[in-house]
Amino acid sequence: MRTVRQLLEAKSTSIRTIPPDAPVLDALRTMAEHGIGAVLVMDGPALVGILSERDYARKVVLHGRTSADTPVRDIMSADVVTTAPNDSVDRCMQLMTDRRIRHLPVLENGDVVGVISIGDLVKAVIEDQQQELDQLQRYIAS
């Protein structure tokens, strides 16, 4: 099974961040521009939260707030679940399932080195299963 490090090596290295005092509208624009479902909330080099589309839907829209006037810090998820580069895809899938989250920041020595999504994990599992099927078919054919 692959590791988080292997997943990160295969995808874009850019990490989208926003400061905690920025308006939610800026975070939404960043997500829309880059086709992503969450941004990391960084106070300088420190990861202080994560803001997802789900946070927006549940904490702005449903509470009658406005995106332009609400700071990111008011709606971000501050209890950020993270993973490490050496963790396995299986462990990350279990973590995401148990915590009902779709994005995992990857920390190495306290520094953010990437973000993986549930989509990244599903893609990896499908690729691994296809590789295993191909190997079994070659074995059977030989």
CNS distance restraints for C-alpha pairs under 8 A (distance, minus, plus):
assign (resid   1 and name CA) (resid  88 and name CA) 6.66 0.50 0.50
assign (resid   1 and name CA) (resid  89 and name CA) 6.71 0.50 0.50
assign (resid   1 and name CA) (resid  90 and name CA) 7.47 0.50 0.50
assign (resid   1 and name CA) (resid 128 and name CA) 7.54 0.50 0.50
assign (resid   2 and name CA) (resid   6 and name CA) 6.32 0.50 0.50
assign (resid   2 and name CA) (resid   7 and name CA) 7.39 0.50 0.50
assign (resid   2 and name CA) (resid  88 and name CA) 5.91 0.50 0.50
assign (resid   2 and name CA) (resid  89 and name CA) 5.86 0.50 0.50
assign (resid   2 and name CA) (resid 124 and name CA) 7.64 0.50 0.50
assign (resid   3 and name CA) (resid   7 and name CA) 6.61 0.50 0.50
assign (resid   3 and name CA) (resid  85 and name CA) 6.71 0.50 0.50
assign (resid   3 and name CA) (resid  86 and name CA) 5.65 0.50 0.50
assign (resid   3 and name CA) (resid  87 and name CA) 5.56 0.50 0.50
assign (resid   3 and name CA) (resid  88 and name CA) 4.33 0.50 0.50
assign (resid   3 and name CA) (resid  89 and name CA) 5.69 0.50 0.50
assign (resid   4 and name CA) (resid   8 and name CA) 6.21 0.50 0.50
assign (resid   4 and name CA) (resid  84 and name CA) 7.04 0.50 0.50
assign (resid   4 and name CA) (resid  85 and name CA) 4.78 0.50 0.50
assign (resid   4 and name CA) (resid  86 and name CA) 6.04 0.50 0.50
assign (resid   4 and name CA) (resid  87 and name CA) 5.75 0.50 0.50
assign (resid   4 and name CA) (resid  88 and name CA) 6.02 0.50 0.50
assign (resid   4 and name CA) (resid  89 and name CA) 6.31 0.50 0.50
assign (resid   4 and name CA) (resid 116 and name CA) 7.88 0.50 0.50
assign (resid   5 and name CA) (resid   9 and name CA) 6.24 0.50 0.50
assign (resid   5 and name CA) (resid  85 and name CA) 4.47 0.50 0.50
assign (resid   5 and name CA) (resid  86 and name CA) 6.22 0.50 0.50
assign (resid   6 and name CA) (resid  10 and name CA) 6.57 0.50 0.50
assign (resid   7 and name CA) (resid  11 and name CA) 6.66 0.50 0.50
assign (resid   7 and name CA) (resid 116 and name CA) 7.84 0.50 0.50
assign (resid   7 and name CA) (resid 120 and name CA) 7.35 0.50 0.50
assign (resid   7 and name CA) (resid 124 and name CA) 7.63 0.50 0.50
assign (resid   8 and name CA) (resid  12 and name CA) 7.42 0.50 0.50
assign (resid   8 and name CA) (resid  13 and name CA) 7.16 0.50 0.50
assign (resid   8 and name CA) (resid 114 and name CA) 6.75 0.50 0.50
assign (resid   8 and name CA) (resid 115 and name CA) 7.87 0.50 0.50
assign (resid   8 and name CA) (resid 116 and name CA) 7.50 0.50 0.50
assign (resid   9 and name CA) (resid  13 and name CA) 7.83 0.50 0.50
assign (resid  13 and name CA) (resid 114 and name CA) 6.71 0.50 0.50
assign (resid  14 and name CA) (resid 114 and name CA) 7.58 0.50 0.50
assign (resid  15 and name CA) (resid  40 and name CA) 7.87 0.50 0.50
assign (resid  15 and name CA) (resid 113 and name CA) 7.99 0.50 0.50
assign (resid  15 and name CA) (resid 114 and name CA) 6.13 0.50 0.50
assign (resid  15 and name CA) (resid 115 and name CA) 7.02 0.50 0.50
assign (resid  16 and name CA) (resid  30 and name CA) 7.52 0.50 0.50
assign (resid  16 and name CA) (resid  39 and name CA) 5.51 0.50 0.50
assign (resid  16 and name CA) (resid  40 and name CA) 6.40 0.50 0.50
assign (resid  17 and name CA) (resid  39 and name CA) 5.30 0.50 0.50
assign (resid  17 and name CA) (resid  40 and name CA) 4.62 0.50 0.50
assign (resid  17 and name CA) (resid  41 and name CA) 5.61 0.50 0.50
assign (resid  17 and name CA) (resid  42 and name CA) 6.26 0.50 0.50
assign (resid  18 and name CA) (resid  22 and name CA) 6.82 0.50 0.50
assign (resid  18 and name CA) (resid  27 and name CA) 6.48 0.50 0.50
assign (resid  18 and name CA) (resid  39 and name CA) 6.75 0.50 0.50
assign (resid  18 and name CA) (resid  40 and name CA) 6.32 0.50 0.50
assign (resid  18 and name CA) (resid  41 and name CA) 5.01 0.50 0.50
assign (resid  18 and name CA) (resid  42 and name CA) 6.05 0.50 0.50
assign (resid  19 and name CA) (resid  41 and name CA) 5.51 0.50 0.50
assign (resid  19 and name CA) (resid  42 and name CA) 5.25 0.50 0.50
assign (resid  19 and name CA) (resid  43 and name CA) 5.75 0.50 0.50
assign (resid  19 and name CA) (resid  44 and name CA) 7.83 0.50 0.50
assign (resid  19 and name CA) (resid  72 and name CA) 7.57 0.50 0.50
assign (resid  20 and name CA) (resid  41 and name CA) 5.84 0.50 0.50
assign (resid  20 and name CA) (resid  42 and name CA) 6.71 0.50 0.50
assign (resid  20 and name CA) (resid  43 and name CA) 6.61 0.50 0.50
assign (resid  20 and name CA) (resid  48 and name CA) 7.91 0.50 0.50
assign (resid  20 and name CA) (resid  71 and name CA) 6.77 0.50 0.50
assign (resid  20 and name CA) (resid  72 and name CA) 5.12 0.50 0.50
assign (resid  20 and name CA) (resid  73 and name CA) 4.70 0.50 0.50
assign (resid  21 and name CA) (resid  71 and name CA) 5.23 0.50 0.50
assign (resid  21 and name CA) (resid  72 and name CA) 5.96 0.50 0.50
assign (resid  21 and name CA) (resid  73 and name CA) 6.20 0.50 0.50
assign (resid  22 and name CA) (resid  26 and name CA) 6.68 0.50 0.50
assign (resid  22 and name CA) (resid  27 and name CA) 7.64 0.50 0.50
assign (resid  22 and name CA) (resid  71 and name CA) 5.43 0.50 0.50
assign (resid  22 and name CA) (resid  72 and name CA) 5.78 0.50 0.50
assign (resid  23 and name CA) (resid  27 and name CA) 7.06 0.50 0.50
assign (resid  23 and name CA) (resid  67 and name CA) 6.57 0.50 0.50
assign (resid  23 and name CA) (resid  68 and name CA) 5.55 0.50 0.50
assign (resid  23 and name CA) (resid  69 and name CA) 6.20 0.50 0.50
assign (resid  23 and name CA) (resid  70 and name CA) 5.54 0.50 0.50
assign (resid  23 and name CA) (resid  71 and name CA) 4.36 0.50 0.50
assign (resid  23 and name CA) (resid  72 and name CA) 5.69 0.50 0.50
assign (resid  24 and name CA) (resid  28 and name CA) 6.29 0.50 0.50
assign (resid  24 and name CA) (resid  56 and name CA) 7.98 0.50 0.50
assign (resid  24 and name CA) (resid  67 and name CA) 4.97 0.50 0.50
assign (resid  24 and name CA) (resid  68 and name CA) 6.28 0.50 0.50
assign (resid  24 and name CA) (resid  69 and name CA) 7.61 0.50 0.50
assign (resid  24 and name CA) (resid  70 and name CA) 5.85 0.50 0.50
assign (resid  24 and name CA) (resid  71 and name CA) 5.60 0.50 0.50
assign (resid  24 and name CA) (resid  72 and name CA) 4.99 0.50 0.50
assign (resid  25 and name CA) (resid  29 and name CA) 6.19 0.50 0.50
assign (resid  25 and name CA) (resid  67 and name CA) 4.74 0.50 0.50
assign (resid  25 and name CA) (resid  68 and name CA) 5.20 0.50 0.50
assign (resid  26 and name CA) (resid  30 and name CA) 6.24 0.50 0.50
assign (resid  26 and name CA) (resid  68 and name CA) 7.96 0.50 0.50
assign (resid  27 and name CA) (resid  31 and name CA) 6.25 0.50 0.50
assign (resid  27 and name CA) (resid  39 and name CA) 6.97 0.50 0.50
assign (resid  27 and name CA) (resid  51 and name CA) 7.80 0.50 0.50
assign (resid  27 and name CA) (resid  72 and name CA) 7.57 0.50 0.50
assign (resid  28 and name CA) (resid  32 and name CA) 6.10 0.50 0.50
assign (resid  28 and name CA) (resid  53 and name CA) 7.89 0.50 0.50
assign (resid  29 and name CA) (resid  33 and name CA) 5.96 0.50 0.50
assign (resid  30 and name CA) (resid  34 and name CA) 6.22 0.50 0.50
assign (resid  30 and name CA) (resid  39 and name CA) 7.84 0.50 0.50
assign (resid  31 and name CA) (resid  35 and name CA) 5.71 0.50 0.50
assign (resid  31 and name CA) (resid  36 and name CA) 4.89 0.50 0.50
assign (resid  31 and name CA) (resid  37 and name CA) 6.05 0.50 0.50
assign (resid  31 and name CA) (resid  38 and name CA) 6.45 0.50 0.50
assign (resid  31 and name CA) (resid  39 and name CA) 6.86 0.50 0.50
assign (resid  32 and name CA) (resid  36 and name CA) 6.66 0.50 0.50
assign (resid  37 and name CA) (resid  52 and name CA) 5.71 0.50 0.50
assign (resid  37 and name CA) (resid  53 and name CA) 5.71 0.50 0.50
assign (resid  38 and name CA) (resid  50 and name CA) 6.83 0.50 0.50
assign (resid  38 and name CA) (resid  51 and name CA) 5.42 0.50 0.50
assign (resid  38 and name CA) (resid  52 and name CA) 4.03 0.50 0.50
assign (resid  38 and name CA) (resid  53 and name CA) 6.32 0.50 0.50
assign (resid  38 and name CA) (resid 103 and name CA) 7.19 0.50 0.50
assign (resid  39 and name CA) (resid  50 and name CA) 5.87 0.50 0.50
assign (resid  39 and name CA) (resid  51 and name CA) 5.42 0.50 0.50
assign (resid  39 and name CA) (resid  52 and name CA) 6.53 0.50 0.50
assign (resid  40 and name CA) (resid  47 and name CA) 7.04 0.50 0.50
assign (resid  40 and name CA) (resid  49 and name CA) 6.20 0.50 0.50
assign (resid  40 and name CA) (resid  50 and name CA) 4.53 0.50 0.50
assign (resid  40 and name CA) (resid  51 and name CA) 6.38 0.50 0.50
assign (resid  40 and name CA) (resid 105 and name CA) 7.77 0.50 0.50
assign (resid  41 and name CA) (resid  47 and name CA) 6.09 0.50 0.50
assign (resid  41 and name CA) (resid  48 and name CA) 5.71 0.50 0.50
assign (resid  41 and name CA) (resid  49 and name CA) 4.79 0.50 0.50
assign (resid  41 and name CA) (resid  50 and name CA) 5.20 0.50 0.50
assign (resid  41 and name CA) (resid  51 and name CA) 6.82 0.50 0.50
assign (resid  41 and name CA) (resid  72 and name CA) 7.88 0.50 0.50
assign (resid  41 and name CA) (resid  76 and name CA) 7.69 0.50 0.50
assign (resid  42 and name CA) (resid  46 and name CA) 5.46 0.50 0.50
assign (resid  42 and name CA) (resid  47 and name CA) 4.67 0.50 0.50
assign (resid  42 and name CA) (resid  48 and name CA) 5.60 0.50 0.50
assign (resid  42 and name CA) (resid  49 and name CA) 6.99 0.50 0.50
assign (resid  43 and name CA) (resid  47 and name CA) 6.51 0.50 0.50
assign (resid  43 and name CA) (resid  48 and name CA) 6.44 0.50 0.50
assign (resid  45 and name CA) (resid 111 and name CA) 7.52 0.50 0.50
assign (resid  46 and name CA) (resid 111 and name CA) 7.78 0.50 0.50
assign (resid  47 and name CA) (resid 112 and name CA) 7.44 0.50 0.50
assign (resid  48 and name CA) (resid  78 and name CA) 6.06 0.50 0.50
assign (resid  48 and name CA) (resid  80 and name CA) 7.65 0.50 0.50
assign (resid  49 and name CA) (resid  73 and name CA) 7.94 0.50 0.50
assign (resid  49 and name CA) (resid  76 and name CA) 5.87 0.50 0.50
assign (resid  49 and name CA) (resid  77 and name CA) 5.39 0.50 0.50
assign (resid  49 and name CA) (resid  78 and name CA) 4.29 0.50 0.50
assign (resid  49 and name CA) (resid  79 and name CA) 6.75 0.50 0.50
assign (resid  49 and name CA) (resid  80 and name CA) 5.78 0.50 0.50
assign (resid  50 and name CA) (resid  76 and name CA) 5.56 0.50 0.50
assign (resid  50 and name CA) (resid  77 and name CA) 5.34 0.50 0.50
assign (resid  50 and name CA) (resid  78 and name CA) 6.68 0.50 0.50
assign (resid  50 and name CA) (resid  80 and name CA) 6.58 0.50 0.50
assign (resid  51 and name CA) (resid  55 and name CA) 6.13 0.50 0.50
assign (resid  51 and name CA) (resid  56 and name CA) 7.53 0.50 0.50
assign (resid  51 and name CA) (resid  72 and name CA) 7.39 0.50 0.50
assign (resid  51 and name CA) (resid  75 and name CA) 7.33 0.50 0.50
assign (resid  51 and name CA) (resid  76 and name CA) 4.68 0.50 0.50
assign (resid  51 and name CA) (resid  77 and name CA) 6.18 0.50 0.50
assign (resid  52 and name CA) (resid  56 and name CA) 6.52 0.50 0.50
assign (resid  52 and name CA) (resid  76 and name CA) 7.61 0.50 0.50
assign (resid  53 and name CA) (resid  57 and name CA) 6.22 0.50 0.50
assign (resid  54 and name CA) (resid  58 and name CA) 6.10 0.50 0.50
assign (resid  55 and name CA) (resid  59 and name CA) 5.66 0.50 0.50
assign (resid  55 and name CA) (resid  60 and name CA) 7.69 0.50 0.50
assign (resid  55 and name CA) (resid  75 and name CA) 6.34 0.50 0.50
assign (resid  55 and name CA) (resid  76 and name CA) 6.53 0.50 0.50
assign (resid  55 and name CA) (resid  77 and name CA) 7.32 0.50 0.50
assign (resid  56 and name CA) (resid  60 and name CA) 5.27 0.50 0.50
assign (resid  56 and name CA) (resid  61 and name CA) 6.74 0.50 0.50
assign (resid  56 and name CA) (resid  75 and name CA) 7.07 0.50 0.50
assign (resid  57 and name CA) (resid  61 and name CA) 5.25 0.50 0.50
assign (resid  57 and name CA) (resid  62 and name CA) 6.55 0.50 0.50
assign (resid  58 and name CA) (resid  62 and name CA) 5.47 0.50 0.50
assign (resid  58 and name CA) (resid  63 and name CA) 7.48 0.50 0.50
assign (resid  59 and name CA) (resid  63 and name CA) 5.87 0.50 0.50
assign (resid  59 and name CA) (resid  65 and name CA) 7.88 0.50 0.50
assign (resid  59 and name CA) (resid  75 and name CA) 5.88 0.50 0.50
assign (resid  60 and name CA) (resid  64 and name CA) 6.08 0.50 0.50
assign (resid  60 and name CA) (resid  65 and name CA) 4.85 0.50 0.50
assign (resid  60 and name CA) (resid  66 and name CA) 6.52 0.50 0.50
assign (resid  60 and name CA) (resid  67 and name CA) 6.98 0.50 0.50
assign (resid  60 and name CA) (resid  70 and name CA) 7.97 0.50 0.50
assign (resid  60 and name CA) (resid  75 and name CA) 7.42 0.50 0.50
assign (resid  61 and name CA) (resid  65 and name CA) 6.25 0.50 0.50
assign (resid  61 and name CA) (resid  66 and name CA) 7.57 0.50 0.50
assign (resid  65 and name CA) (resid  69 and name CA) 7.68 0.50 0.50
assign (resid  65 and name CA) (resid  70 and name CA) 6.82 0.50 0.50
assign (resid  66 and name CA) (resid  70 and name CA) 6.07 0.50 0.50
assign (resid  70 and name CA) (resid  74 and name CA) 6.84 0.50 0.50
assign (resid  71 and name CA) (resid  75 and name CA) 7.52 0.50 0.50
assign (resid  72 and name CA) (resid  76 and name CA) 5.85 0.50 0.50
assign (resid  81 and name CA) (resid 104 and name CA) 6.42 0.50 0.50
assign (resid  81 and name CA) (resid 105 and name CA) 7.38 0.50 0.50
assign (resid  82 and name CA) (resid 104 and name CA) 5.30 0.50 0.50
assign (resid  82 and name CA) (resid 105 and name CA) 5.05 0.50 0.50
assign (resid  82 and name CA) (resid 106 and name CA) 5.77 0.50 0.50
assign (resid  82 and name CA) (resid 107 and name CA) 6.70 0.50 0.50
assign (resid  83 and name CA) (resid  87 and name CA) 6.69 0.50 0.50
assign (resid  83 and name CA) (resid  92 and name CA) 7.24 0.50 0.50
assign (resid  83 and name CA) (resid 104 and name CA) 6.39 0.50 0.50
assign (resid  83 and name CA) (resid 105 and name CA) 6.38 0.50 0.50
assign (resid  83 and name CA) (resid 106 and name CA) 4.92 0.50 0.50
assign (resid  83 and name CA) (resid 107 and name CA) 6.23 0.50 0.50
assign (resid  84 and name CA) (resid 106 and name CA) 5.24 0.50 0.50
assign (resid  84 and name CA) (resid 107 and name CA) 5.30 0.50 0.50
assign (resid  84 and name CA) (resid 108 and name CA) 6.03 0.50 0.50
assign (resid  85 and name CA) (resid 106 and name CA) 6.47 0.50 0.50
assign (resid  85 and name CA) (resid 107 and name CA) 7.21 0.50 0.50
assign (resid  85 and name CA) (resid 108 and name CA) 6.78 0.50 0.50
assign (resid  87 and name CA) (resid  91 and name CA) 6.56 0.50 0.50
assign (resid  87 and name CA) (resid  92 and name CA) 7.16 0.50 0.50
assign (resid  88 and name CA) (resid  92 and name CA) 6.41 0.50 0.50
assign (resid  89 and name CA) (resid  93 and name CA) 6.15 0.50 0.50
assign (resid  89 and name CA) (resid 121 and name CA) 6.22 0.50 0.50
assign (resid  89 and name CA) (resid 124 and name CA) 7.77 0.50 0.50
assign (resid  89 and name CA) (resid 125 and name CA) 7.86 0.50 0.50
assign (resid  90 and name CA) (resid  94 and name CA) 6.22 0.50 0.50
assign (resid  91 and name CA) (resid  95 and name CA) 6.11 0.50 0.50
assign (resid  92 and name CA) (resid  96 and name CA) 6.06 0.50 0.50
assign (resid  92 and name CA) (resid 121 and name CA) 7.81 0.50 0.50
assign (resid  93 and name CA) (resid  97 and name CA) 6.05 0.50 0.50
assign (resid  93 and name CA) (resid 118 and name CA) 7.28 0.50 0.50
assign (resid  93 and name CA) (resid 121 and name CA) 6.84 0.50 0.50
assign (resid  94 and name CA) (resid  98 and name CA) 5.99 0.50 0.50
assign (resid  95 and name CA) (resid  99 and name CA) 6.01 0.50 0.50
assign (resid  96 and name CA) (resid 100 and name CA) 5.46 0.50 0.50
assign (resid  96 and name CA) (resid 101 and name CA) 4.99 0.50 0.50
assign (resid  96 and name CA) (resid 102 and name CA) 6.24 0.50 0.50
assign (resid  96 and name CA) (resid 103 and name CA) 7.65 0.50 0.50
assign (resid  96 and name CA) (resid 104 and name CA) 7.86 0.50 0.50
assign (resid  96 and name CA) (resid 118 and name CA) 7.48 0.50 0.50
assign (resid  97 and name CA) (resid 101 and name CA) 6.87 0.50 0.50
assign (resid 102 and name CA) (resid 117 and name CA) 5.56 0.50 0.50
assign (resid 102 and name CA) (resid 118 and name CA) 5.17 0.50 0.50
assign (resid 103 and name CA) (resid 115 and name CA) 6.79 0.50 0.50
assign (resid 103 and name CA) (resid 116 and name CA) 5.78 0.50 0.50
assign (resid 103 and name CA) (resid 117 and name CA) 4.42 0.50 0.50
assign (resid 103 and name CA) (resid 118 and name CA) 6.41 0.50 0.50
assign (resid 104 and name CA) (resid 115 and name CA) 5.55 0.50 0.50
assign (resid 104 and name CA) (resid 116 and name CA) 5.31 0.50 0.50
assign (resid 104 and name CA) (resid 117 and name CA) 6.30 0.50 0.50
assign (resid 105 and name CA) (resid 112 and name CA) 6.77 0.50 0.50
assign (resid 105 and name CA) (resid 113 and name CA) 7.80 0.50 0.50
assign (resid 105 and name CA) (resid 114 and name CA) 5.96 0.50 0.50
assign (resid 105 and name CA) (resid 115 and name CA) 4.28 0.50 0.50
assign (resid 105 and name CA) (resid 116 and name CA) 6.47 0.50 0.50
assign (resid 106 and name CA) (resid 112 and name CA) 5.73 0.50 0.50
assign (resid 106 and name CA) (resid 113 and name CA) 5.66 0.50 0.50
assign (resid 106 and name CA) (resid 114 and name CA) 5.06 0.50 0.50
assign (resid 106 and name CA) (resid 115 and name CA) 5.47 0.50 0.50
assign (resid 106 and name CA) (resid 116 and name CA) 7.30 0.50 0.50
assign (resid 107 and name CA) (resid 111 and name CA) 5.22 0.50 0.50
assign (resid 107 and name CA) (resid 112 and name CA) 4.56 0.50 0.50
assign (resid 107 and name CA) (resid 113 and name CA) 5.77 0.50 0.50
assign (resid 107 and name CA) (resid 114 and name CA) 7.37 0.50 0.50
assign (resid 108 and name CA) (resid 112 and name CA) 6.51 0.50 0.50
assign (resid 108 and name CA) (resid 113 and name CA) 6.54 0.50 0.50
assign (resid 116 and name CA) (resid 120 and name CA) 6.10 0.50 0.50
assign (resid 116 and name CA) (resid 121 and name CA) 7.53 0.50 0.50
assign (resid 117 and name CA) (resid 121 and name CA) 6.61 0.50 0.50
assign (resid 118 and name CA) (resid 122 and name CA) 6.17 0.50 0.50
assign (resid 119 and name CA) (resid 123 and name CA) 6.05 0.50 0.50
assign (resid 120 and name CA) (resid 124 and name CA) 6.27 0.50 0.50
assign (resid 121 and name CA) (resid 125 and name CA) 6.25 0.50 0.50
assign (resid 122 and name CA) (resid 126 and name CA) 6.18 0.50 0.50
assign (resid 123 and name CA) (resid 127 and name CA) 6.17 0.50 0.50
assign (resid 124 and name CA) (resid 128 and name CA) 6.10 0.50 0.50
assign (resid 125 and name CA) (resid 129 and name CA) 6.10 0.50 0.50
assign (resid 126 and name CA) (resid 130 and name CA) 6.11 0.50 0.50
assign (resid 127 and name CA) (resid 131 and name CA) 6.17 0.50 0.50
assign (resid 128 and name CA) (resid 132 and name CA) 6.22 0.50 0.50
assign (resid 129 and name CA) (resid 133 and name CA) 6.15 0.50 0.50
assign (resid 130 and name CA) (resid 134 and name CA) 6.13 0.50 0.50
assign (resid 131 and name CA) (resid 135 and name CA) 6.25 0.50 0.50
assign (resid 132 and name CA) (resid 136 and name CA) 6.21 0.50 0.50
assign (resid 133 and name CA) (resid 137 and name CA) 6.11 0.50 0.50
assign (resid 134 and name CA) (resid 138 and name CA) 6.21 0.50 0.50
assign (resid 135 and name CA) (resid 139 and name CA) 6.14 0.50 0.50
assign (resid 136 and name CA) (resid 140 and name CA) 6.11 0.50 0.50
assign (resid 137 and name CA) (resid 141 and name CA) 6.03 0.50 0.50
assign (resid 138 and name CA) (resid 142 and name CA) 6.17 0.50 0.50
